[in-house]
Amino acid sequence: MFNYKIIIAAVFFGCLSVAVMSCEQKGPAEKAGNKIDETFEKAGDKVKEAGEAIKEKTEEVKKEVKEATQ
């Protein structure tokens, strides 16, 4: 089954490493780093939303199967 917690953790650590690297850089590279950070944050949010949607859908299917088998 899809484990969204692992993906969220990977995105978090990716954002953290990019943030650390971008803090050391100046000028245009710093701007690029900030854009990358924003992109990772948005991706993390989307992964979290997808995980929540999967969880909700799983609960719905579980409920439907339970009702159908009674």
Backbone torsions as a table, in degrees:
resi	resn	phi	psi	omega
1	MET	NA	150.8	-178.8
2	PHE	-64.0	123.5	-178.8
3	ASN	-108.9	96.3	-175.0
4	TYR	-73.5	-20.1	179.7
5	LYS	-64.9	-37.5	178.9
6	ILE	-65.5	-42.3	-179.7
7	ILE	-66.0	-41.6	178.8
8	ILE	-61.9	-42.6	178.7
9	ALA	-63.3	-42.0	179.4
10	ALA	-63.6	-42.4	178.5
11	VAL	-64.2	-41.5	179.2
12	PHE	-60.5	-48.7	-179.2
13	PHE	-68.0	-32.4	174.8
14	GLY	-64.1	-44.6	177.9
15	CYS	-62.7	-41.7	-179.6
16	LEU	-62.8	-44.4	-179.3
17	SER	-67.8	-38.7	177.6
18	VAL	-66.4	-39.0	179.5
19	ALA	-63.9	-41.9	179.3
20	VAL	-65.0	-43.9	-179.9
21	MET	-66.5	-38.6	-177.0
22	SER	-72.7	-24.5	178.0
23	CYS	-67.7	-28.1	-178.1
24	GLU	-83.2	-16.5	-176.1
25	GLN	-95.8	156.5	-179.1
26	LYS	-120.6	163.1	172.2
27	GLY	66.1	-137.9	-175.2
28	PRO	-60.6	-33.5	179.3
29	ALA	-66.3	-36.4	178.2
30	GLU	-65.4	-40.7	177.3
31	LYS	-62.4	-43.2	178.7
32	ALA	-62.3	-41.0	177.9
33	GLY	-61.6	-40.4	178.4
34	ASN	-64.7	-38.9	177.6
35	LYS	-64.9	-39.4	177.8
36	ILE	-63.8	-43.3	177.6
37	ASP	-57.2	-46.9	180.0
38	GLU	-61.2	-40.9	179.7
39	THR	-63.2	-44.2	178.5
40	PHE	-64.3	-39.1	178.4
41	GLU	-63.5	-44.0	178.1
42	LYS	-63.4	-41.2	178.7
43	ALA	-63.2	-41.6	177.8
44	GLY	-61.5	-41.3	177.8
45	ASP	-63.0	-42.6	-179.8
46	LYS	-65.4	-40.2	178.8
47	VAL	-64.0	-41.1	179.0
48	LYS	-63.6	-44.1	178.1
49	GLU	-61.7	-42.0	179.3
50	ALA	-64.0	-41.4	178.2
51	GLY	-62.5	-41.6	178.1
52	GLU	-65.8	-39.7	178.5
53	ALA	-64.5	-40.8	178.3
54	ILE	-63.8	-42.8	179.5
55	LYS	-61.5	-45.0	179.6
56	GLU	-63.1	-44.2	-179.2
57	LYS	-65.0	-38.3	178.2
58	THR	-62.1	-42.4	178.0
59	GLU	-63.2	-40.6	178.6
60	GLU	-62.7	-46.4	-179.3
61	VAL	-64.2	-41.8	179.0
62	LYS	-59.1	-43.3	179.7
63	LYS	-65.5	-42.5	180.0
64	GLU	-64.3	-40.7	-179.8
65	VAL	-66.3	-41.4	179.0
66	LYS	-61.1	-43.8	179.0
67	GLU	-66.6	-36.8	-177.1
68	ALA	-72.4	-28.0	-176.7
69	THR	-93.1	-1.5	180.0
70	GLN	-88.1	NA	NA
